[in-house]
Every structure is written in C-alpha cells, then in structure tokens.
Amino acid sequence: MALPEDQERPTAEPKAAAPRPGRLARIRDGLPRTGLAAFCGLLLALAFPPYDLWPLSVLGVAGLSLLTRGRTVRQGTWTGFAFGFPFFVLLLDWLRVVGTDAMIGLAALEALFVAALGAGLALTSRLRAWPLWAACLWVAQEWARDRLPFGGFPWGRLAFANTGSPFTPLAALGGAPLVTFAVALCGALLAWAALRVRGPLRARRVPRAAAFAGAGAVAAILAGYVVPVPTAAASTFKVALVQGNVAQPGMDFLGRPMMVLNNHAAATERLAADVKAGKVPRPDAVIWPENSSDLNPFLDPAAYARINQAVQAVGVPTLVGALIDGPDDQHVQNEGIVWDPNTGPGASYTKQHPVPFGEYVPFRAELSTVITRLQRIARDFYPGTHSGVMQLGPARIGDVICFEVAYDEIVRDTVNQGGRVIVVQTNNATYALTGQPEQQLAMSRLRAVEHGRSVLIAATSGISAVIAPDGTVLQHTKELTAAELSAVVPLRDGRTVADRVGAAPEWTLALAGLLACGAALLGGVRRRRAGGTPAGTAVGTPADSGALSSVVP
C-alpha cells in the first residue's frame, strides 16, 4: 500500500526571490541542524556493542530522515557528513590503539558515504513513499561501503546493531541487507509519522496518515517474529575451543617468540589431561585461533614439534592458525591448517580478504616513507583464492578468519559449498578491552541466524564463543584469560532462503534507491523546464517542508 503523496500548495503568481543571506549567516543558521545531526550519529553508535542499545538504531535513522527532509542536495550532503563522522568516531574508538590519526582518518572516509546518503535522502524526500526509498538508500550506502575502497569496510552496518533484536530473524530471508532495510524503513516511517503529527492540521487525514506510518513501523519491527529460523540437525559435533591468551594487549601482543604458541599448546595439553581424567568428554576436534602459532611451523622445526606434541596429546584433529610464507619473499599467508595427530598438517585455508593498512599496505612505496608506522608491516599478506570449507574430524567446517566474518559473500560461500558449521578464527589481541571483540561477536551472531549454522569463535585472547543457529550465545570466554570451551553443536545441511537468494536482495534494494534518486532528478528537471519551480527554490523541497521546521530548527 503506497503512502499518501505530499500535497502541493496552490501557488498564485511567482514572487520575486528574496535576497540570499551571506555565507556566515547561512553557516550560523545551519549550526542547530548540524549539532542535531552529530547528536543523532552518536545515538546510532550507541546502538552497537559494547553499548547494545539497538532501539537507538531506529531513532538514529529517524533523526537523519527528519534532518534531511526538504533540504537541498548540498544541505543533505553536509547533514549526512555531520551525522556520519561522529558516528564512526565513537564506533571505531578501538582504533585508537593503532593511532588517533588512523581512527579519525577512517571515520572521515566512511562518513563520506553517509554524506552521499544524506544527499540521496534530501533528493528523494519529495517523492511519494519516500520512507521506502530512504530505506533502500541505506542499503545502497552500505553496499558501497562494503566494497570501496580496497575491498571495503563493513563496520557500522545497521544490521550489526541488530543481532539480538526483533529484526534479527529477517537475516534468514535476505541476509544482513534485509535487516538493514527493515531497520531503516522503521526509522523513516517514524520520521514520516512525526512530520504528520507535528505538521499543520490542514486536513483530517493527518492523524490517519500518522497512524498509518506508525503501524508500518510496528509491522517492520514485528515482521521478524514470523520468520522461521531452522535449527534442526541430523548429527552433532563435539568440539573444544582453545584460547591460549597473549603476553599483553596492544600492538606488541606477541611477546617473545613462541610465547603465543606455547600458550595454546599448554592449554591443549591441559584439555587432554581433563579428558583423560574424565572431567570433560573427548572432543571430535579442537580449534585454535588465528595466529595461534606465531612462527611458521614449516620453517621452524621447534614450532612444528610443539604443535605436533600438543595435537598428539589431545589425540584428535586440530585446526591451527599460523602465518605461512607466501608465493614469494614479499608475502605471507594467514592460514588455518588442519593438523592430524597421526599424519600432521593437511588441508588449509588462506584468508581471502587481508586488512588494508593492517595486513597489507596499498601504495607501499609512496606511503611508507610518509607514514613510517606502516613499515611495521614488513610483508604484505597474500590473499587466498578459495573458501574455507575443509574436513575437520567428522565435521565439514566453513572456516573464515577474523574480520572476514563482516563480509556477506565470504561467509555465504562456505555454507553454499558444504560447510555444516561456521568457524571464525580470530586474533583480537591488539584491540583487547576496547569494544572491538564485542562488535565482532555481534557479527557472528547475525551470521548464525542468516545461515542457520552454529558459529564457533576461537580467539587468541577473547572473546571465544559458541553460538547456536538461532544466534544465542551458549558459551563465551572473558578477555585476556586462558580458557577452553567444550560444546556439542548441531551439524546442519539445510540452507536458508538467504543462502539461496544470495546477494539478490541487496542489489535489488540498492538499485531501487538509486533509481529513486534518478526519478527525483528527472522530475526536478521537468518542473524547471515547465516553469513550475520559482527561481531560488531548492529542487526537492516538499510542499510540507514547513512541518519540518516545527520538529527541528
């Protein structure tokens, strides 16, 4: 059912355009709106871990919708940036460990995408059913951020603030993009309702329209409750997760050579002793985290022997994380290696999406001389070319490494290619106690629902966790603590609707938002040619923009 179209005010004869205020006056007049935009951006950041106030994600969207409603494209662009920059500064506060300049630079870069979103929201705000196009534009903005530049940076997607909310089950139908769409639609509808309630009561349908918008927002929230999240399985998998801990958090978490490896080997041997004593059941397999071996076991005999000793002690296949020399002397590979107690190392998975400026340096020759900190990345990580589907004991796992869990297609490929349980090997030691591990845990919860799979997180220093297919965290460790988790999880073969449709919902919604922008631009051109837009009037200013001034300055 379409929303009522904004009514055009009857116009008599065009009046002469008022003289434009000076630049300083315009800046001064825009300060309240800029401040409100920054405040709404901070509200949105509080919706994410470690704060987890998910309803603020809806309010943040509603706030940006109100602030861009009836504005020019230029004003919408600035409002979007004023919203996005403080949002990313607070969200990415954990990046201060690397450097405040790195955090501010990345926040500014990501805020440019939100600036484009603000322009699109302003442009489409005069269209019929504009809350629908606003929600589509949120998906389009995330589509772009997930891919650009250097492979994208998906942190801050609305879906990742809603991994334990009524919106979450929608991930099983259309993945993270559908969750983002529902959250954004709910927020935009609330904004529409606010405009109708606070606007001039020039028609009896105004309260009815507000009720319609409010009902739509409630429907968007409740829609997830009718989505089935499959959890039934034909078999189970007994697994142990080993968190060996590190010497210290921060950039120098490794400590002396072999310290991290010895920590994980010792923890595995303690697990083996507990199994022998009957304190815990014998697992089918053991999972170590990313970088659990800080030395290349294929070049360092001591590292090879230490891994072998621990795996033989526990007596079951173990997934080991290690850095292996790449195809040439200039590269290394971040791998998960299946280590058998009898035959040693076997199948392996190489991380497909290395982190730019963290695991490889774009434009190394030019940037390393300017940003000397980049010289600490001695060799670039070489990307893998296939998914992480491997046999680990009786289970066919889908392995992803660290922040790959944020990328839809990487996780989806492991399931569509036969992974019956999702494994996330991660090393968050650099960002321990900063909130980043909680943000990554939230992403893993969404992936469990999206793909109907248990998710097993093995972290060097925390947070390691066992997540059920419905997104429930069954077990988790504390940070900076050596620990072992033992669990029995279901192995599933069925695929969700989201697995089957893939990226189609995201592309469809994003394209709809962009087409709406095109329609708004075309309509503005036609009105100008027909002489329907007086000189000085902003294209895209809706007839009821006066209602906006009663809601925000």
C-alpha positions as CSV (number, residue, x, y, z in Angstrom):
1,M,0.0,0.0,0.0
2,A,1.5,3.3,-1.0
3,L,1.9,6.2,1.4
4,P,-0.1,9.3,0.6
5,E,1.5,11.7,-1.8
6,D,2.6,15.0,-0.4
7,Q,0.1,17.7,-1.4
8,E,1.3,20.6,-3.5
9,R,0.5,24.0,-2.1
10,P,-1.6,26.1,-4.5
11,T,0.5,28.8,-6.0
12,A,-0.6,32.2,-7.3
13,E,1.9,34.4,-9.1
14,P,5.6,33.7,-8.5
15,K,7.1,36.2,-6.1
16,A,10.5,37.7,-6.5
17,A,13.2,35.7,-4.9
18,A,14.3,37.1,-1.6
19,P,18.0,38.1,-1.4
20,R,20.2,35.3,-0.3
21,P,21.8,35.6,3.1
22,G,25.6,35.9,3.4
23,R,27.8,32.8,3.8
24,L,28.4,33.5,7.5
25,A,24.7,33.9,8.2
26,R,23.9,30.6,6.4
27,I,26.5,28.8,8.4
28,R,25.2,30.3,11.6
29,D,21.6,29.3,10.7
30,G,22.7,25.8,9.9
31,L,24.5,25.1,13.2
32,P,21.5,23.8,15.1
33,R,20.8,21.3,12.4
34,T,24.5,20.3,12.3
35,G,24.5,19.8,16.0
36,L,21.4,17.7,15.9
37,A,22.9,15.6,13.1
38,A,26.0,14.9,15.2
39,F,23.8,14.0,18.2
40,C,21.8,11.5,16.1
41,G,25.0,10.0,14.8
42,L,26.2,9.4,18.3
43,L,22.9,7.9,19.2
44,L,23.3,5.4,16.3
45,A,26.8,4.5,17.6
46,L,25.3,3.6,21.0
47,A,23.1,1.0,19.3
48,F,26.3,-1.1,18.6
49,P,28.4,-3.1,21.0
50,P,29.7,-2.6,23.6
51,Y,26.6,-0.5,24.4
52,D,24.0,-2.6,22.6
53,L,21.1,-0.2,22.8
54,W,19.6,-1.4,19.5
55,P,16.4,0.8,19.6
56,L,18.7,3.8,19.1
57,S,19.4,2.5,15.6
58,V,15.8,3.2,14.7
59,L,15.9,6.6,16.3
60,G,19.2,7.5,14.6
61,V,17.7,6.7,11.2
62,A,14.6,8.7,12.1
63,G,16.7,11.7,13.1
64,L,18.7,11.7,9.9
65,S,15.4,11.4,7.9
66,L,14.0,14.4,9.6
67,L,17.1,16.5,9.2
68,T,17.4,15.9,5.5
69,R,13.7,16.2,4.8
70,G,13.1,19.1,2.5
71,R,16.7,20.1,2.2
72,T,18.8,20.8,-0.9
73,V,21.2,18.2,-2.1
74,R,24.1,20.3,-0.8
75,Q,22.5,20.7,2.6
76,G,21.7,17.0,2.7
77,T,25.3,16.1,1.9
78,W,26.6,18.2,4.8
79,T,24.0,16.9,7.2
80,G,24.9,13.3,6.2
81,F,28.6,14.0,6.9
82,A,27.8,15.7,10.2
83,F,25.8,12.6,11.2
84,G,28.4,10.1,9.9
85,F,31.6,11.5,11.2
86,P,30.8,11.4,15.0
87,F,29.1,8.1,14.4
88,F,32.2,6.5,13.1
89,V,34.5,8.2,15.6
90,L,32.6,6.6,18.5
91,L,32.1,3.3,16.7
92,L,35.7,2.9,15.8
93,D,37.2,4.3,19.0
94,W,39.0,0.9,19.4
95,L,41.3,2.0,16.5
96,R,43.0,4.5,18.9
97,V,45.3,1.6,19.7
98,V,46.8,2.0,16.3
99,G,46.6,5.8,16.4
100,T,44.1,8.6,16.8
101,D,45.0,9.8,13.4
102,A,44.1,6.4,11.9
103,M,40.8,6.4,13.7
104,I,39.9,9.9,12.6
105,G,41.1,9.3,9.0
106,L,39.0,6.2,8.7
107,A,36.0,7.8,10.3
108,A,36.2,10.7,7.8
109,L,36.5,8.4,4.9
110,E,33.5,6.3,5.9
111,A,31.5,9.4,6.7
112,L,31.8,10.4,3.0
113,F,29.5,7.5,2.2
114,V,26.9,8.8,4.7
115,A,27.3,12.2,3.2
116,A,26.2,10.7,-0.2
117,L,23.4,9.0,1.7
118,G,22.3,12.4,3.1
119,A,22.2,13.9,-0.4
120,G,20.1,11.0,-1.6
121,L,17.7,11.3,1.3
122,A,17.2,15.0,0.6
123,L,16.8,14.4,-3.1
124,T,14.1,11.7,-2.7
125,S,12.3,13.3,0.2
126,R,9.7,14.9,-2.2
127,L,8.8,11.6,-3.8
128,R,5.7,9.5,-3.0
129,A,6.5,6.8,-0.4
130,W,9.8,8.5,0.4
131,P,10.4,6.4,3.6
132,L,10.6,3.3,1.3
133,W,13.3,5.0,-0.9
134,A,15.1,6.2,2.2
135,A,15.4,2.6,3.4
136,C,16.7,1.5,0.0
137,L,19.3,4.2,0.1
138,W,20.6,3.0,3.4
139,V,21.2,-0.4,1.7
140,A,22.8,1.3,-1.2
141,Q,25.2,3.2,1.1
142,E,26.2,0.0,2.9
143,W,26.6,-1.8,-0.4
144,A,29.1,0.8,-1.5
145,R,31.0,0.9,1.9
146,D,31.2,-2.9,1.9
147,R,33.2,-2.8,-1.4
148,L,35.0,0.5,-1.6
149,P,37.9,1.4,-1.4
150,F,40.4,-1.5,-1.2
151,G,37.6,-4.1,-0.8
152,G,35.5,-2.0,1.6
153,F,35.0,-1.8,5.4
154,P,31.5,-3.1,6.5
155,W,31.7,-1.9,10.1
156,G,28.7,0.1,11.2
157,R,26.0,-1.6,9.1
158,L,22.6,-1.2,10.7
159,A,22.2,-5.0,10.7
160,F,25.3,-5.4,13.0
161,A,23.5,-3.3,15.7
162,N,20.5,-5.6,15.5
163,T,21.9,-9.1,16.1
164,G,19.7,-9.7,19.1
165,S,16.6,-7.6,18.2
166,P,13.2,-8.4,16.7
167,F,14.7,-7.5,13.3
168,T,17.4,-10.3,13.5
169,P,15.4,-13.3,12.1
170,L,15.0,-11.4,8.8
171,A,18.6,-12.3,8.1
172,A,17.5,-15.8,7.3
173,L,15.4,-14.4,4.4
174,G,17.6,-11.8,2.9
175,G,20.8,-11.6,4.9
176,A,22.3,-8.5,6.6
177,P,20.9,-6.2,3.8
178,L,17.3,-7.1,4.6
179,V,17.9,-6.4,8.3
180,T,19.3,-3.0,7.4
181,F,16.4,-2.3,5.1
182,A,13.8,-3.2,7.8
183,V,15.6,-1.0,10.5
184,A,15.9,1.9,8.1
185,L,12.3,1.6,6.9
186,C,11.1,1.6,10.5
187,G,13.1,4.7,11.3
188,A,12.0,6.5,8.2
189,L,8.3,5.7,8.9
190,L,8.6,7.1,12.4
191,A,10.0,10.3,10.9
192,W,7.1,10.4,8.5
193,A,4.7,10.0,11.4
194,A,6.4,12.7,13.4
195,L,6.0,15.1,10.4
196,R,2.3,14.4,10.1
197,V,1.6,14.7,13.8
198,R,3.5,17.9,14.2
199,G,2.7,19.4,10.9
200,P,-0.1,21.9,10.2
201,L,-3.5,20.3,10.7
202,R,-4.8,21.3,7.4
203,A,-6.7,18.0,6.7
204,R,-8.4,15.4,8.7
205,R,-6.3,12.7,7.2
206,V,-3.2,13.9,9.0
207,P,-3.8,11.9,12.2
208,R,-4.8,8.9,10.0
209,A,-1.6,9.2,8.0
210,A,0.5,9.3,11.2
211,A,-1.3,6.2,12.4
212,F,-0.6,4.5,9.1
213,A,3.1,5.3,9.3
214,G,3.3,4.2,13.0
215,A,1.6,0.9,12.1
216,G,4.1,0.4,9.3
217,A,6.9,0.9,11.7
218,V,5.5,-1.5,14.1
219,A,5.0,-4.0,11.3
220,A,8.6,-3.7,10.3
221,I,9.7,-4.5,13.9
222,L,7.3,-7.4,14.3
223,A,8.0,-9.0,10.8
224,G,11.0,-10.9,12.2
225,Y,8.8,-12.8,14.6
226,V,7.1,-14.7,11.8
227,V,10.3,-15.7,10.1
228,P,11.3,-19.4,10.9
229,V,14.9,-19.8,12.0
230,P,15.8,-23.5,11.3
231,T,17.9,-25.2,13.9
232,A,17.2,-29.0,13.5
233,A,20.1,-31.2,12.6
234,A,20.8,-34.8,11.7
235,S,24.0,-35.1,13.6
236,T,26.2,-33.3,16.2
237,F,29.8,-32.3,16.6
238,K,31.8,-32.4,19.9
239,V,34.3,-29.6,19.8
240,A,36.8,-27.8,22.1
241,L,37.9,-24.2,21.6
242,V,41.3,-23.2,22.9
243,Q,42.1,-19.6,24.0
244,G,45.7,-19.5,25.0
245,N,45.9,-15.8,25.7
246,V,48.8,-13.4,24.9
247,A,51.6,-11.7,26.8
248,Q,49.9,-8.3,26.7
249,P,47.2,-6.5,24.6
250,G,48.1,-3.9,22.0
251,M,50.4,-3.7,19.0
252,D,53.1,-5.8,20.6
253,F,50.8,-8.7,21.8
254,L,53.1,-11.5,20.6
255,G,55.8,-11.1,23.3
256,R,58.9,-13.3,22.9
257,P,59.0,-15.9,20.1
258,M,56.9,-19.0,20.6
259,M,55.1,-17.5,23.6
260,V,51.7,-17.5,22.0
261,L,52.3,-20.9,20.5
262,N,53.3,-22.3,23.9
263,N,50.2,-20.8,25.5
264,H,47.9,-22.6,23.1
265,A,49.9,-25.9,23.2
266,A,49.8,-25.8,27.0
267,A,46.1,-25.1,27.1
268,T,45.5,-28.0,24.7
269,E,47.6,-30.3,26.9
270,R,45.5,-29.3,29.9
271,L,42.4,-30.1,27.9
272,A,43.9,-33.5,27.1
273,A,44.6,-34.1,30.8
274,D,41.0,-33.2,31.7
275,V,39.7,-35.6,29.0
276,K,41.9,-38.4,30.4
277,A,40.7,-37.7,33.9
278,G,37.1,-37.8,32.8
279,K,36.4,-34.2,33.6
280,V,35.3,-33.3,30.1
281,P,34.2,-35.5,27.2
282,R,36.7,-36.3,24.5
283,P,36.1,-33.9,21.6
284,D,35.8,-34.8,18.0
285,A,38.2,-31.9,17.1
286,V,39.9,-28.9,18.6
287,I,40.0,-25.4,17.2
288,W,42.9,-22.9,17.8
289,P,42.6,-19.3,16.9
290,E,44.2,-17.1,14.2
291,N,47.9,-16.6,14.7
292,S,47.9,-19.3,17.5
293,S,51.4,-20.2,16.1
294,D,53.5,-17.1,16.0
295,L,56.2,-18.9,14.0
296,N,55.9,-20.7,10.6
297,P,55.9,-24.4,11.5
298,F,57.1,-25.4,8.1
299,L,60.3,-23.4,8.5
300,D,60.8,-23.6,12.3
301,P,61.3,-27.2,13.5
302,A,60.7,-26.2,17.1
303,A,57.3,-24.7,16.2
304,Y,56.4,-27.8,14.2
305,A,57.4,-30.1,17.0
306,R,55.5,-28.1,19.6
307,I,52.2,-28.2,17.6
308,N,52.6,-31.9,16.9
309,Q,53.2,-32.6,20.6
310,A,50.0,-30.8,21.7
311,V,47.9,-32.3,18.9
312,Q,49.1,-35.8,19.7
313,A,48.4,-35.3,23.4
314,V,44.7,-34.5,22.7
315,G,44.6,-37.2,20.0
316,V,42.1,-35.5,17.7
317,P,42.4,-33.3,14.5
318,T,43.1,-29.7,15.5
319,L,42.6,-26.5,13.4
320,V,45.8,-24.4,13.9
321,G,46.2,-20.8,12.9
322,A,49.6,-19.8,11.5
323,L,51.4,-17.3,9.2
324,I,53.0,-19.2,6.3
325,D,55.4,-17.8,3.7
326,G,53.6,-16.7,0.6
327,P,54.3,-17.5,-3.0
328,D,57.4,-15.2,-2.9
329,D,59.7,-13.5,-0.4
330,Q,57.5,-10.4,-0.2
331,H,54.4,-12.1,1.0
332,V,53.0,-14.2,3.9
333,Q,49.7,-16.1,4.1
334,N,47.3,-16.1,7.0
335,E,46.1,-19.7,7.2
336,G,44.0,-22.2,9.1
337,I,45.6,-25.6,8.9
338,V,44.0,-29.0,9.8
339,W,46.6,-30.8,11.9
340,D,46.1,-34.6,12.3
341,P,47.7,-36.3,15.3
342,N,48.9,-39.1,13.1
343,T,49.7,-37.6,9.7
344,G,50.5,-33.9,10.7
345,P,49.4,-30.9,8.6
346,G,46.9,-31.4,5.9
347,A,44.2,-29.2,4.3
348,S,44.4,-25.5,4.8
349,Y,42.5,-22.3,4.2
350,T,44.2,-18.9,3.4
351,K,42.5,-15.7,4.4
352,Q,40.9,-14.2,1.2
353,H,40.4,-10.7,2.5
354,P,43.6,-9.2,4.1
355,V,43.0,-6.0,6.0
356,P,44.3,-2.9,4.1
357,F,46.9,-1.0,6.2
358,G,46.8,-3.8,8.7
359,E,47.9,-6.8,6.8
360,Y,49.0,-5.2,3.6
361,V,49.9,-1.7,2.5
362,P,48.4,-0.2,-0.6
363,F,50.8,2.1,-2.5
364,R,53.6,0.8,-0.1
365,A,56.5,2.6,-1.8
366,E,54.7,6.0,-1.7
367,L,53.0,5.8,1.7
368,S,55.7,4.0,3.9
369,T,58.0,6.9,3.6
370,V,55.3,9.4,4.7
371,I,53.6,7.2,7.4
372,T,56.6,5.4,9.0
373,R,54.2,3.3,11.2
374,L,53.4,1.3,8.1
375,Q,56.9,0.0,8.0
376,R,56.0,-2.3,10.9
377,I,54.1,-4.4,8.3
378,A,57.2,-5.9,6.9
379,R,55.5,-8.1,4.3
380,D,52.1,-8.0,2.6
381,F,49.6,-10.8,3.2
382,Y,48.8,-12.7,0.1
383,P,45.0,-13.4,-0.4
384,G,43.6,-16.9,-0.7
385,T,41.6,-18.0,-3.7
386,H,39.1,-20.4,-2.3
387,S,36.6,-20.8,0.5
388,G,37.4,-22.3,3.9
389,V,35.4,-25.5,3.5
390,M,37.5,-28.3,5.0
391,Q,37.1,-31.6,6.8
392,L,37.9,-31.4,10.5
393,G,37.4,-34.8,12.1
394,P,33.7,-35.8,11.4
395,A,32.6,-32.3,10.5
396,R,32.8,-30.4,7.3
397,I,33.5,-26.8,8.5
398,G,33.4,-23.5,6.8
399,D,36.4,-21.5,8.1
400,V,36.6,-17.7,8.0
401,I,39.4,-15.7,9.5
402,C,38.9,-12.6,11.7
403,F,37.1,-9.7,10.1
404,E,36.1,-11.8,7.1
405,V,33.0,-12.5,9.2
406,A,31.9,-9.0,8.3
407,Y,31.7,-9.8,4.5
408,D,28.5,-11.4,3.3
409,E,29.8,-13.3,0.4
410,I,32.8,-14.9,2.1
411,V,30.6,-16.5,4.9
412,R,27.8,-17.4,2.4
413,D,30.3,-19.2,0.2
414,T,31.4,-21.5,3.0
415,V,27.8,-22.6,3.6
416,N,26.8,-22.9,-0.1
417,Q,29.9,-25.1,-0.7
418,G,29.1,-27.6,2.0
419,G,30.1,-26.2,5.4
420,R,27.9,-27.6,8.1
421,V,29.2,-25.4,10.9
422,I,30.9,-22.0,10.7
423,V,34.3,-21.5,12.3
424,V,35.7,-18.0,13.0
425,Q,39.4,-18.0,13.8
426,T,40.3,-14.6,15.1
427,N,43.1,-12.6,16.8
428,N,41.7,-9.5,18.6
429,A,44.6,-9.2,21.0
430,T,45.6,-5.8,19.5
431,Y,42.1,-4.4,20.5
432,A,41.5,-6.3,23.7
433,L,39.2,-4.4,26.1
434,T,38.3,-1.8,23.6
435,G,34.9,-3.0,22.5
436,Q,36.1,-4.3,19.1
437,P,35.8,-8.0,20.2
438,E,32.2,-7.4,21.2
439,Q,31.4,-5.9,17.8
440,Q,32.9,-8.9,16.0
441,L,30.9,-11.3,18.3
442,A,27.7,-9.5,17.2
443,M,28.5,-10.0,13.6
444,S,29.0,-13.7,14.2
445,R,25.6,-13.9,15.9
446,L,23.9,-12.5,12.8
447,R,25.8,-15.0,10.6
448,A,24.4,-17.8,12.7
449,V,20.8,-16.7,12.0
450,E,21.5,-15.8,8.4
451,H,22.8,-19.2,7.5
452,G,21.1,-21.4,10.1
453,R,24.5,-22.7,11.4
454,S,26.3,-22.9,14.7
455,V,29.2,-20.5,14.8
456,L,32.4,-21.4,16.7
457,I,34.7,-18.5,17.5
458,A,38.3,-19.2,18.6
459,A,40.2,-16.1,19.7
460,T,43.7,-15.8,21.0
461,S,42.8,-13.5,23.9
462,G,39.0,-13.4,23.7
463,I,36.1,-13.4,23.0
464,S,35.9,-17.1,22.1
465,A,32.3,-18.3,21.9
466,V,29.8,-21.0,21.0
467,I,26.8,-19.6,19.1
468,A,23.6,-21.6,18.4
469,P,22.0,-21.5,14.9
470,D,19.3,-19.1,16.3
471,G,22.0,-16.6,17.4
472,T,22.0,-17.4,21.1
473,V,25.5,-17.2,22.7
474,L,25.7,-20.5,24.6
475,Q,29.2,-20.1,26.0
476,H,31.8,-17.4,25.9
477,T,35.1,-16.6,27.5
478,K,36.4,-13.5,29.2
479,E,39.1,-11.4,27.5
480,L,42.8,-11.7,28.3
481,T,42.2,-15.1,30.0
482,A,43.4,-18.5,29.1
483,A,40.4,-20.8,28.7
484,E,39.0,-23.8,27.0
485,L,35.4,-24.3,25.9
486,S,33.8,-27.7,25.3
487,A,30.4,-27.9,23.5
488,V,28.2,-30.2,21.4
489,V,26.8,-28.3,18.4
490,P,24.4,-29.4,15.6
491,L,25.7,-30.0,12.1
492,R,23.2,-28.8,9.5
493,D,23.0,-29.4,5.8
494,G,19.9,-27.3,5.0
495,R,20.2,-23.9,3.5
496,T,18.2,-20.8,4.4
497,V,16.4,-18.6,1.9
498,A,19.2,-16.1,2.4
499,D,21.8,-18.7,1.2
500,R,19.7,-19.5,-1.8
501,V,19.0,-15.9,-3.0
502,G,22.5,-14.7,-2.2
503,A,23.1,-11.0,-2.9
504,A,19.9,-10.5,-5.0
505,P,18.0,-8.7,-2.2
506,E,20.9,-6.3,-1.6
507,W,21.3,-5.5,-5.3
508,T,17.6,-5.0,-5.8
509,L,17.1,-2.7,-2.8
510,A,20.2,-0.7,-3.6
511,L,19.2,-0.3,-7.3
512,A,15.7,0.8,-6.2
513,G,17.2,3.6,-4.1
514,L,19.4,4.8,-6.9
515,L,16.5,4.7,-9.4
516,A,14.5,6.8,-6.9
517,C,17.3,9.4,-7.0
518,G,17.2,9.4,-10.7
519,A,13.5,9.8,-10.8
520,A,13.7,12.8,-8.3
521,L,16.4,14.4,-10.5
522,L,14.3,13.9,-13.7
523,G,11.2,15.3,-12.0
524,G,13.1,18.4,-10.9
525,V,14.4,19.0,-14.4
526,R,10.9,18.7,-15.9
527,R,9.5,21.1,-13.3
528,R,12.2,23.7,-14.1
529,R,11.6,23.4,-17.8
530,A,7.8,23.9,-17.2
531,G,8.5,26.9,-15.1
532,G,7.0,25.3,-12.1
533,T,9.9,26.0,-9.8
534,P,10.4,29.6,-8.9
535,A,14.0,30.9,-9.0
536,G,15.9,30.3,-5.9
537,T,13.6,27.4,-4.7
538,A,15.6,24.2,-4.0
539,V,14.8,21.2,-6.2
540,G,13.4,18.5,-3.9
541,T,11.8,20.8,-1.3
542,P,8.5,19.2,-0.5
543,A,5.3,21.1,-0.1
544,D,5.0,20.4,3.6
545,S,8.6,21.4,4.5
546,G,7.1,23.8,6.9
547,A,6.1,20.9,9.0
548,L,9.8,20.1,9.4
549,S,10.5,23.4,11.0
550,S,8.2,22.5,13.8
551,V,10.2,19.4,14.5
552,V,13.8,20.6,14.1
553,P,15.3,24.0,13.9
